[in-house]
Amino acid sequence: MATTIAWLVLLAAGVLWEIACHFSHGRWTGLTALGAVVASRLFGTLVLIGIWAFIGWHLFARYTLPG
Amino acid sequence: MTWHRGKPAVPGPATLAGTMVIAAYVWWATGLHSFTAGAYVAVGLPVAALVLVVLVVRPDGSAHTESRAGVEGSEIRLRTTFPWLLLLALAVGLEAGGLALGGRSTVVPTLSTVADHALAWHAVRFVLFCGWLAVGWAPVLRMTFRGNAGDD
């Protein structure tokens, strides 16, 4: 249970930090800005799509119902 | 949906129809049983469409050049990204702990195990799938709308 809460806290921290980065006017780098750096080249764009596809398949085609 | 002078325009019938079709597709896709060919294809179709758009259509050919110039001018250093590295290290530590205990431990679950509990509900899968689609397609749509706004 404690580890599940830790995961949820980590996810929430990531979302909140991304929002904070967005309003920091470049002082802090958000994932969006990092993604823009990677996606500025075609190879980087395809790598990002690959990661996105992996997450999609892992979550929605390979999930296991508990119990 | 188009934006003019900072105010959102009312979405047109085409936008509404497109949203309904996508919502219906997502509801169908998230209702399929996992580990089936249909589930793999349902996730693969938006991926294939996005690859096609990026490789063939290129919604805004100048966007790569513009974003690269903007990105190189911005300051992305270890100092500005270390909170992400800290979060990543914590996540890797938790995941490694869960995997070391066999990957299905209820005491130290992996991220996949935690996600599986949430994915038991169709509505949650629907919302997460919509979010996943938005994350992948948002940059392309943003470039498209920016290009259309530039045409005005």
Backbone of each chain as ProteinMPNN parsed JSONL, in Angstrom:
{"seq_chain_A": "MATTIAWLVLLAAGVLWEIACHFSHGRWTGLTALGAVVASRLFGTLVLIGIWAFIGWHLFARYTLPG", "coords_chain_A": {"N_chain_A": [[0.827, -1.203, 0.0], [1.926, 1.241, 0.839], [3.88, 1.594, -1.075], [2.352, 1.802, -3.354], [1.101, 4.244, -2.851], [3.389, 5.777, -2.892], [4.053, 5.593, -5.599], [1.86, 6.955, -6.715], [2.264, 9.462, -5.588], [4.683, 10.131, -6.792], [3.885, 10.263, -9.503], [2.015, 12.35, -9.364], [3.721, 14.371, -8.497], [5.33, 14.613, -10.733], [3.495, 15.585, -12.64], [2.714, 18.027, -11.439], [5.18, 19.309, -11.32], [5.762, 19.591, -14.018], [3.787, 21.422, -14.743], [4.628, 23.556, -13.163], [7.095, 24.08, -14.363], [6.22, 24.995, -16.797], [5.24, 27.497, -16.173], [7.499, 28.802, -15.356], [8.913, 30.358, -17.033], [11.168, 29.505, -18.557], [13.107, 29.092, -16.648], [13.173, 26.621, -15.435], [13.307, 23.365, -16.902], [10.813, 21.732, -18.637], [9.137, 18.578, -19.382], [7.885, 18.888, -21.81], [9.465, 20.794, -23.119], [11.857, 19.371, -23.231], [11.024, 17.282, -24.84], [10.538, 18.722, -27.164], [13.121, 19.395, -27.896], [14.19, 16.873, -28.512], [12.415, 16.122, -30.549], [13.013, 17.865, -32.531], [14.487, 16.913, -34.556], [14.087, 14.512, -37.185], [14.708, 11.812, -36.635], [14.685, 11.844, -33.858], [11.993, 12.457, -33.443], [10.806, 10.096, -34.366], [11.833, 8.303, -32.503], [10.582, 9.225, -30.172], [7.93, 8.696, -30.887], [8.097, 5.95, -30.95], [8.541, 5.347, -28.224], [6.148, 6.305, -27.21], [4.348, 4.591, -28.518], [5.125, 2.145, -27.379], [4.365, 2.538, -24.715], [1.602, 2.762, -25.103], [0.882, 0.207, -26.138], [1.761, -1.385, -24.012], [0.134, -0.505, -21.918], [-2.562, -0.698, -22.872], [-2.916, -2.952, -24.436], [-1.66, -4.986, -23.187], [-2.357, -5.281, -20.554], [-3.018, -6.706, -17.332], [-5.708, -8.003, -15.676], [-6.206, -7.563, -12.229], [-6.417, -10.045, -9.619]], "CA_chain_A": [[0.0, 0.0, 0.0], [2.797, 2.415, 0.94], [4.567, 1.77, -2.36], [1.347, 2.309, -4.3], [0.981, 5.685, -2.563], [4.632, 6.402, -3.372], [3.919, 5.732, -7.064], [0.888, 8.022, -7.009], [2.921, 10.735, -5.234], [5.665, 10.403, -7.849], [3.157, 10.692, -10.709], [1.459, 13.69, -9.093], [4.846, 15.311, -8.463], [5.732, 14.837, -12.124], [2.499, 16.46, -13.299], [2.8, 19.366, -10.841], [6.452, 19.928, -11.706], [5.633, 19.981, -15.422], [3.004, 22.666, -14.749], [5.502, 24.601, -12.608], [8.092, 24.398, -15.399], [5.544, 25.761, -17.844], [5.063, 28.885, -15.718], [8.767, 29.339, -14.835], [9.497, 31.199, -18.096], [12.467, 29.01, -19.0], [14.055, 28.867, -15.559], [13.237, 25.174, -15.29], [12.972, 22.699, -18.152], [9.751, 20.738, -18.518], [9.205, 17.461, -20.331], [7.477, 19.395, -23.117], [10.637, 21.416, -23.744], [12.803, 18.294, -23.547], [10.462, 16.593, -26.005], [10.731, 19.572, -28.339], [14.529, 19.254, -28.289], [14.352, 15.567, -29.164], [11.585, 16.053, -31.752], [13.43, 18.846, -33.538], [15.042, 16.131, -35.674], [13.159, 13.447, -37.584], [15.039, 10.592, -35.907], [14.184, 12.034, -32.495], [10.531, 12.34, -33.5], [10.455, 8.675, -34.493], [12.14, 7.67, -31.217], [9.494, 9.597, -29.254], [6.736, 7.939, -31.292], [8.349, 4.573, -30.514], [8.295, 5.281, -26.777], [4.695, 6.51, -27.057], [3.701, 3.357, -28.964], [5.41, 1.113, -26.377], [3.499, 2.807, -23.559], [0.234, 2.432, -25.515], [0.705, -1.258, -26.203], [1.952, -1.942, -22.68], [-1.011, -0.168, -21.062], [-3.91, -0.991, -23.368], [-3.002, -4.255, -25.106], [-0.955, -6.007, -22.404], [-2.659, -5.156, -19.131], [-3.529, -7.924, -16.701], [-6.667, -7.649, -14.638], [-5.815, -8.161, -10.94], [-7.37, -10.994, -9.023]], "C_chain_A": [[0.867, 1.261, 0.0], [3.49, 2.674, -0.392], [3.607, 2.271, -3.428], [1.163, 3.816, -4.117], [2.22, 6.413, -3.073], [4.587, 6.599, -4.894], [2.995, 6.881, -7.419], [1.489, 9.394, -6.69], [3.935, 11.117, -6.31], [4.984, 10.915, -9.115], [2.595, 12.103, -10.533], [2.573, 14.729, -9.084], [5.313, 15.632, -9.88], [4.792, 15.795, -12.843], [2.619, 17.888, -12.775], [4.086, 20.077, -11.259], [6.423, 20.379, -13.17], [4.857, 21.303, -15.537], [3.865, 23.822, -14.234], [6.548, 25.035, -13.64], [7.472, 25.289, -16.472], [5.433, 27.231, -17.47], [6.373, 29.504, -15.214], [9.496, 30.201, -15.858], [10.943, 30.796, -18.42], [13.471, 28.765, -17.897], [14.256, 27.378, -15.321], [12.771, 24.532, -16.593], [11.915, 21.63, -17.913], [9.932, 19.621, -19.532], [8.806, 17.911, -21.734], [8.667, 19.998, -23.855], [11.677, 20.363, -24.121], [12.335, 17.525, -24.788], [10.665, 17.388, -27.276], [12.166, 19.488, -28.838], [14.723, 17.963, -29.076], [13.621, 15.542, -30.503], [12.011, 17.048, -32.822], [14.127, 18.167, -34.716], [14.13, 14.932, -35.933], [13.421, 12.161, -36.808], [14.512, 10.666, -34.469], [12.678, 11.905, -32.434], [10.12, 10.875, -33.539], [10.751, 7.915, -33.201], [11.028, 7.968, -30.212], [8.212, 8.837, -29.59], [6.875, 6.478, -30.848], [8.074, 4.393, -29.021], [6.795, 5.391, -26.494], [3.934, 5.229, -27.429], [3.902, 2.244, -27.933], [4.491, 1.28, -25.168], [2.055, 2.418, -23.891], [-0.011, 0.943, -25.527], [0.79, -1.865, -24.807], [0.713, -1.716, -21.814], [-2.309, -0.791, -21.562], [-4.036, -2.329, -24.111], [-2.383, -5.369, -24.272], [-1.23, -5.885, -20.917], [-3.227, -6.47, -18.611], [-4.475, -7.522, -15.586], [-6.278, -8.331, -13.33], [-6.882, -9.125, -10.421], [-7.183, -12.326, -9.63]], "O_chain_A": [[0.596, 2.217, -0.726], [3.668, 3.824, -0.795], [3.982, 3.058, -4.296], [1.08, 4.567, -5.089], [2.129, 7.515, -3.614], [5.022, 7.629, -5.411], [3.294, 7.682, -8.304], [1.263, 10.364, -7.414], [4.034, 12.283, -6.694], [5.443, 11.878, -9.729], [2.687, 12.938, -11.433], [2.401, 15.834, -9.597], [5.65, 16.775, -10.19], [5.229, 16.696, -13.56], [2.627, 18.843, -13.551], [4.09, 21.28, -11.517], [6.986, 21.417, -13.518], [5.218, 22.183, -16.318], [3.841, 24.921, -14.788], [6.845, 26.223, -13.767], [8.109, 26.209, -16.986], [5.518, 28.108, -18.33], [6.36, 30.621, -14.695], [10.578, 30.717, -15.578], [11.822, 31.649, -18.539], [14.573, 28.284, -18.16], [15.366, 26.928, -15.039], [11.937, 25.093, -17.303], [12.099, 20.735, -17.089], [10.774, 19.706, -20.426], [9.315, 17.392, -22.727], [8.864, 19.756, -25.046], [12.298, 20.439, -25.181], [13.129, 17.17, -25.658], [10.93, 16.824, -28.337], [12.414, 19.506, -30.044], [15.328, 17.95, -30.148], [14.138, 15.005, -31.483], [11.431, 17.073, -33.908], [14.33, 18.789, -35.759], [13.489, 14.41, -35.02], [12.484, 11.493, -36.371], [13.971, 9.697, -33.937], [12.135, 11.319, -31.498], [9.201, 10.461, -32.834], [10.019, 6.995, -32.838], [10.583, 7.077, -29.487], [7.494, 8.388, -28.696], [5.903, 5.851, -30.426], [7.454, 3.414, -28.607], [6.249, 4.671, -25.658], [2.994, 4.835, -26.739], [2.975, 1.488, -27.641], [3.919, 0.314, -24.662], [1.365, 1.818, -23.067], [-1.008, 0.468, -24.983], [0.004, -2.743, -24.453], [0.29, -2.604, -21.074], [-3.073, -1.35, -20.776], [-5.148, -2.784, -24.381], [-2.544, -6.548, -24.586], [-0.426, -6.334, -20.1], [-3.835, -7.24, -19.354], [-4.099, -6.796, -14.666], [-6.043, -9.539, -13.31], [-8.066, -9.023, -10.745], [-7.883, -13.272, -9.271]]}, "seq_chain_B": "MTWHRGKPAVPGPATLAGTMVIAAYVWWATGLHSFTAGAYVAVGLPVAALVLVVLVVRPDGSAHTESRAGVEGSEIRLRTTFPWLLLLALAVGLEAGGLALGGRSTVVPTLSTVADHALAWHAVRFVLFCGWLAVGWAPVLRMTFRGNAGDD", "coords_chain_B": {"N_chain_B": [[-10.828, 22.906, -33.868], [-10.388, 26.401, -33.948], [-8.312, 29.245, -33.133], [-8.604, 32.654, -32.522], [-7.178, 35.769, -32.04], [-6.61, 35.147, -29.323], [-9.017, 34.157, -28.333], [-11.063, 31.287, -28.057], [-12.572, 29.845, -30.902], [-15.934, 28.785, -31.653], [-16.335, 25.315, -31.761], [-16.588, 23.717, -34.9], [-19.027, 21.807, -36.893], [-17.612, 19.722, -38.09], [-15.419, 19.363, -36.376], [-16.743, 18.582, -34.041], [-17.976, 16.214, -34.948], [-15.701, 14.731, -35.579], [-14.556, 14.468, -33.032], [-16.521, 12.919, -31.8], [-16.34, 10.568, -33.291], [-13.716, 9.77, -32.695], [-13.973, 9.397, -29.93], [-15.789, 7.269, -29.913], [-14.236, 5.342, -31.17], [-12.169, 5.055, -29.291], [-13.603, 4.104, -27.093], [-14.447, 1.645, -28.111], [-11.923, 0.462, -28.615], [-10.828, 0.286, -26.05], [-12.424, -1.559, -24.957], [-11.744, -4.016, -25.802], [-10.369, -7.309, -25.302], [-7.353, -7.8, -23.472], [-4.101, -8.751, -24.722], [-4.936, -9.727, -27.165], [-5.163, -9.958, -30.759], [-6.755, -7.963, -31.828], [-6.648, -5.952, -29.847], [-3.982, -5.19, -29.996], [-3.901, -4.198, -32.617], [-5.775, -2.137, -32.44], [-4.451, -0.282, -30.833], [-2.277, 0.077, -32.413], [-3.139, 1.335, -34.776], [-3.575, 4.26, -34.41], [-0.896, 4.826, -33.949], [0.383, 4.04, -36.325], [-0.899, 5.827, -38.05], [0.081, 8.252, -37.088], [2.834, 8.013, -37.564], [2.726, 7.928, -40.328], [1.749, 10.499, -40.892], [3.851, 12.069, -39.902], [6.007, 11.219, -41.5], [5.138, 11.434, -44.174], [3.081, 13.415, -44.677], [3.785, 15.66, -43.091], [2.794, 18.078, -41.316], [3.64, 20.735, -40.843], [6.184, 21.816, -42.398], [8.116, 23.696, -41.852], [8.209, 23.719, -39.181], [10.045, 22.071, -37.886], [12.513, 23.327, -38.335], [12.031, 25.807, -37.134], [11.444, 25.099, -34.451], [13.815, 23.896, -33.76], [15.634, 26.006, -33.853], [14.579, 27.622, -31.84], [14.817, 25.933, -29.672], [17.566, 25.501, -29.469], [18.315, 27.972, -28.713], [17.298, 28.196, -26.179], [17.777, 27.546, -22.642], [18.852, 24.624, -21.662], [19.982, 22.747, -19.302], [21.833, 20.652, -16.973], [21.286, 21.74, -14.5], [18.748, 22.823, -14.825], [17.199, 20.653, -15.243], [17.472, 18.804, -13.212], [15.465, 18.166, -11.232], [13.79, 16.426, -12.646], [15.518, 14.32, -13.111], [15.853, 13.464, -10.527], [13.241, 12.581, -9.866], [13.078, 10.546, -11.76], [15.122, 8.834, -10.86], [14.046, 8.041, -8.395], [11.761, 6.69, -9.312], [12.927, 4.639, -10.821], [14.234, 3.303, -8.77], [12.047, 2.389, -7.189], [10.776, 0.747, -9.091], [12.794, -1.115, -9.622], [13.002, -2.293, -7.106], [10.457, -3.497, -6.921], [10.581, -5.285, -9.088], [12.684, -6.888, -8.259], [11.453, -8.311, -6.292], [9.947, -10.074, -7.664], [8.041, -8.925, -9.296], [5.286, -9.059, -9.022], [4.602, -8.409, -6.512], [2.592, -7.551, -3.721], [3.317, -5.918, -1.741], [5.501, -4.32, -2.561], [4.689, -3.064, -5.264], [5.184, -3.019, -8.849], [5.222, -0.343, -11.307], [3.619, -1.154, -13.414], [1.945, -3.04, -12.175], [0.507, -1.419, -10.43], [-0.754, 0.176, -12.327], [-2.312, -1.76, -13.594], [-4.339, -2.274, -11.724], [-5.798, 0.089, -11.851], [-6.59, -0.033, -14.492], [-8.553, -1.897, -14.535], [-11.085, -0.91, -14.738], [-13.314, 0.012, -17.277], [-13.97, 2.682, -17.876], [-11.797, 4.089, -16.837], [-9.758, 3.117, -18.445], [-10.647, 4.205, -20.844], [-10.394, 6.999, -20.382], [-7.616, 7.175, -19.912], [-6.647, 6.235, -22.364], [-7.559, 8.245, -24.066], [-6.01, 10.343, -23.053], [-3.477, 9.347, -23.667], [-3.6, 9.336, -26.475], [-3.839, 12.098, -26.85], [-1.376, 13.04, -25.913], [0.377, 11.978, -27.816], [-0.6, 12.98, -30.284], [-0.941, 15.71, -29.962], [1.311, 17.532, -30.498], [1.425, 17.413, -33.333], [-1.142, 18.261, -34.103], [-1.057, 20.801, -33.012], [0.883, 22.004, -34.606], [-0.46, 21.905, -37.019], [-2.733, 23.569, -36.563], [-1.389, 25.913, -36.003], [-0.236, 26.382, -38.424], [-2.55, 26.785, -39.991], [-3.544, 29.099, -38.737], [-1.591, 30.851, -39.44], [-2.128, 31.133, -42.095], [-4.224, 32.868, -42.209]], "CA_chain_B": [[-11.127, 24.18, -33.236], [-9.408, 27.417, -34.298], [-8.179, 30.303, -32.151], [-8.36, 33.958, -33.12], [-6.93, 36.846, -31.071], [-6.635, 34.642, -27.964], [-10.309, 33.614, -27.921], [-11.367, 30.08, -28.812], [-13.768, 29.889, -31.73], [-16.855, 27.676, -31.384], [-15.974, 24.197, -32.63], [-17.509, 23.488, -36.005], [-19.626, 20.466, -36.953], [-16.587, 18.733, -38.433], [-14.646, 19.098, -35.156], [-17.599, 17.799, -33.135], [-18.133, 14.874, -35.521], [-14.406, 14.063, -35.415], [-14.406, 14.13, -31.618], [-17.429, 11.797, -31.517], [-15.789, 9.362, -33.923], [-12.543, 9.362, -31.917], [-14.458, 8.87, -28.649], [-16.37, 5.943, -30.176], [-13.11, 4.437, -31.453], [-11.456, 4.796, -28.034], [-14.462, 3.236, -26.27], [-14.352, 0.292, -28.691], [-10.561, -0.066, -28.447], [-10.558, -0.037, -24.65], [-13.316, -2.648, -24.558], [-11.203, -5.276, -26.318], [-9.602, -8.083, -24.327], [-5.897, -7.628, -23.617], [-3.317, -9.836, -25.328], [-5.565, -10.221, -28.393], [-4.701, -9.246, -31.956], [-7.566, -6.754, -31.96], [-6.148, -4.929, -28.928], [-2.711, -4.687, -30.544], [-4.21, -3.414, -33.821], [-6.496, -0.919, -32.026], [-3.438, 0.68, -30.38], [-1.33, 0.305, -33.511], [-3.679, 2.206, -35.835], [-3.171, 5.656, -34.222], [0.565, 4.919, -34.065], [0.694, 4.003, -37.762], [-1.376, 7.085, -38.645], [0.989, 9.34, -36.697], [4.084, 7.826, -38.319], [2.417, 8.327, -41.708], [1.658, 11.97, -40.926], [5.189, 12.637, -39.685], [6.92, 10.893, -42.602], [4.633, 11.773, -45.51], [2.313, 14.66, -44.79], [4.526, 16.758, -42.467], [1.821, 19.17, -41.218], [4.278, 22.041, -40.955], [7.572, 21.509, -42.718], [9.028, 24.672, -41.262], [8.172, 23.621, -37.723], [11.286, 21.474, -37.392], [13.553, 24.342, -38.345], [11.704, 26.826, -36.144], [11.569, 24.595, -33.093], [15.227, 23.635, -33.486], [16.273, 27.279, -33.567], [14.114, 28.053, -30.535], [15.339, 25.02, -28.67], [18.994, 25.71, -29.28], [18.487, 29.248, -28.039], [16.875, 28.11, -24.793], [18.806, 27.027, -21.759], [18.524, 23.315, -21.102], [21.194, 22.224, -18.693], [21.603, 19.739, -15.855], [20.709, 22.532, -13.415], [17.321, 23.07, -15.051], [16.472, 19.376, -15.41], [17.779, 17.821, -12.164], [14.281, 17.594, -10.558], [13.31, 15.273, -13.423], [16.444, 13.206, -12.871], [15.55, 12.983, -9.176], [12.007, 11.792, -9.978], [13.409, 9.337, -12.521], [15.896, 7.943, -9.99], [13.112, 7.454, -7.425], [10.911, 5.736, -10.037], [13.753, 3.462, -11.154], [14.452, 2.595, -7.507], [10.81, 1.669, -6.846], [10.551, -0.307, -10.087], [13.811, -2.154, -9.405], [12.598, -3.011, -5.888], [9.309, -4.349, -7.259], [11.027, -6.374, -9.973], [13.525, -7.792, -7.467], [10.558, -9.17, -5.501], [9.195, -10.949, -8.569], [7.211, -8.142, -10.208], [3.853, -9.14, -8.697], [4.485, -8.253, -5.072], [1.566, -6.595, -3.285], [3.977, -4.997, -0.796], [6.242, -3.361, -3.39], [4.247, -3.298, -6.648], [5.798, -2.244, -9.926], [4.298, 0.638, -11.894], [2.655, -1.909, -14.22], [0.958, -3.646, -11.285], [-0.364, -0.328, -9.972], [-1.588, 0.563, -13.478], [-3.284, -2.829, -13.86], [-5.491, -2.099, -10.828], [-6.615, 1.19, -12.385], [-7.102, -0.412, -15.812], [-9.646, -2.866, -14.402], [-12.331, -0.232, -15.108], [-13.365, 0.456, -18.68], [-13.97, 4.16, -17.936], [-10.423, 4.557, -16.602], [-9.01, 2.823, -19.674], [-11.107, 5.184, -21.834], [-9.778, 8.308, -20.079], [-6.169, 7.07, -20.121], [-6.398, 6.105, -23.803], [-7.729, 9.607, -24.617], [-4.805, 11.088, -22.659], [-2.352, 8.82, -24.448], [-3.766, 9.88, -27.828], [-3.572, 13.543, -26.819], [0.074, 13.244, -25.766], [1.044, 11.662, -29.082], [-1.073, 13.753, -31.434], [-1.016, 17.15, -29.694], [2.286, 18.343, -31.245], [1.061, 17.459, -34.755], [-2.327, 19.115, -34.23], [-0.634, 22.177, -32.718], [1.558, 22.501, -35.811], [-1.475, 22.085, -38.059], [-3.526, 24.761, -36.272], [-0.507, 27.076, -36.13], [-0.105, 26.619, -39.865], [-3.802, 27.37, -40.465], [-3.642, 30.462, -38.229], [-0.651, 31.654, -40.22], [-2.686, 31.365, -43.424], [-5.26, 33.91, -42.143]], "C_chain_B": [[-10.021, 25.166, -33.598], [-9.43, 28.535, -33.265], [-7.877, 31.6, -32.882], [-8.252, 35.002, -32.009], [-7.118, 36.356, -29.633], [-7.961, 34.078, -27.503], [-10.612, 32.359, -28.739], [-12.631, 30.257, -29.64], [-14.653, 28.697, -31.372], [-16.492, 26.534, -32.323], [-17.039, 23.948, -33.697], [-18.061, 22.077, -35.987], [-18.594, 19.384, -37.256], [-15.761, 18.358, -37.203], [-15.447, 18.232, -34.192], [-17.756, 16.364, -33.629], [-16.848, 14.072, -35.35], [-14.184, 13.611, -33.981], [-15.282, 12.933, -31.252], [-16.877, 10.493, -32.086], [-14.599, 8.845, -33.122], [-12.974, 8.759, -30.585], [-15.043, 7.462, -28.83], [-15.258, 4.922, -30.426], [-12.409, 4.051, -30.155], [-12.279, 3.87, -27.143], [-14.41, 1.799, -26.777], [-12.982, -0.33, -28.398], [-10.292, -0.486, -27.009], [-11.502, -1.121, -24.12], [-12.814, -4.005, -25.027], [-10.414, -5.99, -25.224], [-8.112, -7.891, -24.576], [-5.269, -8.899, -24.173], [-4.025, -10.468, -26.538], [-5.048, -9.383, -29.569], [-5.453, -7.936, -32.127], [-7.054, -5.623, -31.084], [-4.847, -4.325, -29.457], [-2.972, -3.783, -31.753], [-4.869, -2.085, -33.433], [-5.521, 0.144, -31.522], [-2.511, 1.051, -31.538], [-1.833, 1.259, -34.587], [-3.336, 3.687, -35.623], [-1.666, 5.86, -34.338], [0.962, 4.967, -35.538], [0.277, 5.306, -38.441], [-0.42, 8.23, -38.327], [2.318, 9.24, -37.442], [3.882, 8.281, -39.763], [2.4, 9.852, -41.841], [3.046, 12.59, -40.819], [6.09, 12.411, -40.903], [6.453, 11.438, -43.948], [4.023, 13.172, -45.567], [3.109, 15.846, -44.263], [3.647, 17.999, -42.348], [2.428, 20.551, -41.33], [5.767, 21.804, -41.164], [8.554, 22.449, -42.074], [9.13, 24.508, -39.754], [9.47, 23.048, -37.177], [12.374, 22.528, -37.297], [13.313, 25.373, -37.249], [11.953, 26.317, -34.735], [13.026, 24.342, -32.759], [15.94, 24.934, -33.111], [15.878, 27.769, -32.183], [14.708, 27.224, -29.418], [16.808, 25.272, -28.407], [19.259, 27.021, -28.553], [18.106, 29.181, -26.569], [17.954, 27.421, -23.967], [18.347, 25.725, -21.129], [19.821, 22.703, -20.608], [20.813, 21.301, -17.548], [20.914, 20.473, -14.706], [19.195, 22.701, -13.572], [16.509, 21.778, -15.162], [16.658, 18.41, -14.235], [16.546, 17.341, -11.388], [13.719, 16.383, -11.304], [14.2, 14.058, -13.198], [16.189, 12.591, -11.49], [14.295, 12.102, -9.194], [12.261, 10.473, -10.696], [14.16, 8.331, -11.66], [14.987, 7.268, -8.966], [12.237, 6.39, -8.088], [11.691, 4.463, -10.367], [13.998, 2.625, -9.902], [13.236, 1.778, -7.107], [10.576, 0.497, -7.785], [11.54, -1.464, -9.875], [13.466, -2.977, -8.169], [11.458, -3.973, -6.162], [9.713, -5.53, -8.112], [11.874, -7.387, -9.205], [12.675, -8.747, -6.633], [9.641, -10.004, -6.386], [8.245, -10.23, -9.503], [5.724, -8.174, -9.898], [3.622, -8.991, -7.205], [3.394, -7.241, -4.74], [2.161, -5.577, -2.309], [4.725, -3.906, -1.556], [5.843, -3.6, -4.852], [5.046, -2.476, -7.644], [4.759, -1.257, -10.467], [3.226, -0.074, -12.722], [1.558, -2.515, -13.348], [-0.023, -2.592, -10.769], [-1.319, 0.075, -11.104], [-2.655, -0.482, -13.758], [-4.524, -2.695, -12.984], [-6.406, -0.997, -11.355], [-7.286, 0.779, -13.693], [-8.225, -1.449, -15.741], [-10.977, -2.251, -14.821], [-12.255, 0.288, -16.534], [-13.285, 1.979, -18.78], [-12.566, 4.717, -17.74], [-9.571, 4.304, -17.845], [-9.36, 3.845, -20.753], [-10.405, 6.532, -21.622], [-8.274, 8.261, -20.354], [-5.821, 6.961, -21.608], [-6.539, 7.481, -24.476], [-6.495, 10.458, -24.29], [-3.596, 10.66, -23.457], [-2.417, 9.349, -25.888], [-3.383, 11.36, -27.867], [-2.077, 13.812, -26.741], [0.784, 13.013, -27.103], [0.686, 12.606, -30.215], [-1.039, 15.264, -31.223], [0.025, 17.959, -30.469], [1.928, 18.49, -32.726], [-0.132, 18.388, -34.967], [-1.962, 20.575, -33.992], [0.027, 22.795, -33.949], [0.553, 22.794, -36.917], [-2.26, 23.368, -37.832], [-2.681, 26.017, -36.398], [-0.345, 27.439, -37.603], [-1.346, 27.263, -40.448], [-3.943, 28.816, -40.021], [-2.735, 31.383, -39.023], [-1.177, 31.975, -41.598], [-3.676, 32.522, -43.438], [-4.693, 35.276, -42.51]], "O_chain_B": [[-8.843, 24.812, -33.56], [-10.442, 28.751, -32.599], [-7.007, 31.647, -33.751], [-9.127, 35.101, -31.149], [-7.713, 37.055, -28.813], [-8.047, 33.563, -26.388], [-10.445, 32.353, -29.959], [-13.641, 30.758, -29.145], [-14.16, 27.702, -30.84], [-16.354, 26.737, -33.53], [-18.237, 23.969, -33.416], [-17.637, 21.244, -35.186], [-18.686, 18.267, -36.745], [-15.437, 17.188, -37.0], [-14.926, 17.283, -33.604], [-17.681, 15.416, -32.847], [-16.887, 12.887, -35.019], [-13.688, 12.511, -33.738], [-14.864, 12.049, -30.503], [-16.939, 9.447, -31.44], [-14.473, 7.642, -32.891], [-12.428, 7.746, -30.149], [-14.818, 6.578, -28.004], [-15.327, 3.786, -29.956], [-12.092, 2.883, -29.934], [-11.736, 2.964, -26.511], [-14.339, 0.854, -25.992], [-12.886, -1.487, -27.989], [-9.615, -1.484, -26.764], [-11.387, -1.545, -22.97], [-13.396, -5.034, -24.685], [-9.859, -5.351, -24.33], [-7.66, -7.825, -25.719], [-5.85, -9.982, -24.095], [-3.744, -11.613, -26.892], [-4.565, -8.264, -29.396], [-4.873, -6.923, -32.519], [-7.023, -4.469, -31.511], [-4.633, -3.116, -29.381], [-2.344, -2.734, -31.898], [-4.568, -1.041, -34.012], [-5.731, 1.335, -31.751], [-2.028, 2.18, -31.633], [-1.031, 1.924, -35.243], [-2.851, 4.329, -36.554], [-1.204, 6.918, -34.766], [1.761, 5.807, -35.954], [0.993, 5.83, -39.294], [-0.141, 9.073, -39.179], [2.863, 10.246, -37.896], [4.748, 8.932, -40.348], [2.964, 10.415, -42.78], [3.377, 13.521, -41.552], [6.844, 13.302, -41.294], [7.27, 11.856, -44.769], [4.402, 13.998, -46.398], [3.126, 16.91, -44.882], [3.738, 18.892, -43.191], [1.79, 21.459, -41.864], [6.514, 21.614, -40.204], [9.688, 22.072, -41.778], [10.016, 25.079, -39.117], [9.949, 23.48, -36.128], [13.079, 22.611, -36.291], [14.232, 25.767, -36.531], [12.583, 26.993, -33.921], [13.447, 24.541, -31.619], [16.743, 24.967, -32.178], [16.717, 28.269, -31.433], [15.059, 27.74, -28.357], [17.25, 25.261, -27.258], [20.273, 27.179, -27.872], [18.544, 30.021, -25.783], [18.89, 26.814, -24.488], [17.556, 25.72, -20.186], [20.64, 22.213, -21.384], [19.642, 21.176, -17.192], [20.064, 19.905, -14.02], [18.456, 22.72, -12.588], [15.278, 21.811, -15.173], [16.081, 17.322, -14.237], [16.553, 16.204, -10.914], [13.233, 15.435, -10.687], [13.725, 12.926, -13.107], [16.291, 11.379, -11.303], [14.282, 11.016, -8.614], [11.742, 9.426, -10.309], [13.887, 7.132, -11.71], [15.129, 6.076, -8.694], [11.994, 5.327, -7.515], [11.182, 3.353, -10.213], [13.974, 1.396, -9.954], [13.362, 0.613, -6.73], [10.227, -0.602, -7.353], [11.166, -2.635, -9.942], [13.614, -4.199, -8.168], [11.473, -5.117, -5.706], [9.249, -6.649, -7.894], [11.8, -8.589, -9.458], [13.11, -9.85, -6.304], [8.665, -10.577, -5.903], [7.692, -10.847, -10.414], [4.967, -7.383, -10.461], [2.579, -9.392, -6.687], [3.281, -6.203, -5.391], [1.587, -4.513, -2.079], [4.603, -2.722, -1.243], [6.57, -4.261, -5.593], [5.522, -1.385, -7.333], [3.578, -1.329, -10.128], [2.068, 0.342, -12.735], [0.386, -2.51, -13.724], [-1.226, -2.838, -10.68], [-2.512, 0.286, -10.887], [-3.781, -0.138, -14.119], [-5.636, -2.968, -13.436], [-7.63, -1.123, -11.316], [-8.412, 1.189, -13.974], [-8.782, -1.834, -16.769], [-11.897, -2.969, -15.213], [-11.275, 0.912, -16.941], [-12.612, 2.51, -19.664], [-12.181, 5.691, -18.387], [-8.772, 5.148, -18.25], [-8.485, 4.3, -21.489], [-9.887, 7.127, -22.567], [-7.719, 9.182, -20.952], [-4.824, 7.524, -22.059], [-5.742, 7.838, -25.344], [-5.999, 11.198, -25.139], [-2.786, 11.487, -23.875], [-1.401, 9.761, -26.447], [-2.7, 11.816, -28.784], [-1.565, 14.704, -27.418], [1.684, 13.767, -27.472], [1.543, 12.992, -31.01], [-1.101, 16.023, -32.19], [-0.327, 18.984, -31.052], [2.105, 19.561, -33.306], [-0.139, 19.201, -35.891], [-2.471, 21.473, -34.662], [-0.227, 23.949, -34.293], [0.676, 23.775, -37.651], [-2.446, 24.163, -38.752], [-3.166, 27.06, -36.836], [-0.318, 28.611, -37.981], [-1.255, 28.163, -41.284], [-4.391, 29.668, -40.788], [-3.062, 32.547, -39.254], [-0.755, 32.95, -42.219], [-3.957, 33.1, -44.487], [-5.421, 36.268, -42.507]]}, "name": "protein", "num_of_chains": 2, "seq": "MATTIAWLVLLAAGVLWEIACHFSHGRWTGLTALGAVVASRLFGTLVLIGIWAFIGWHLFARYTLPGMTWHRGKPAVPGPATLAGTMVIAAYVWWATGLHSFTAGAYVAVGLPVAALVLVVLVVRPDGSAHTESRAGVEGSEIRLRTTFPWLLLLALAVGLEAGGLALGGRSTVVPTLSTVADHALAWHAVRFVLFCGWLAVGWAPVLRMTFRGNAGDD"}
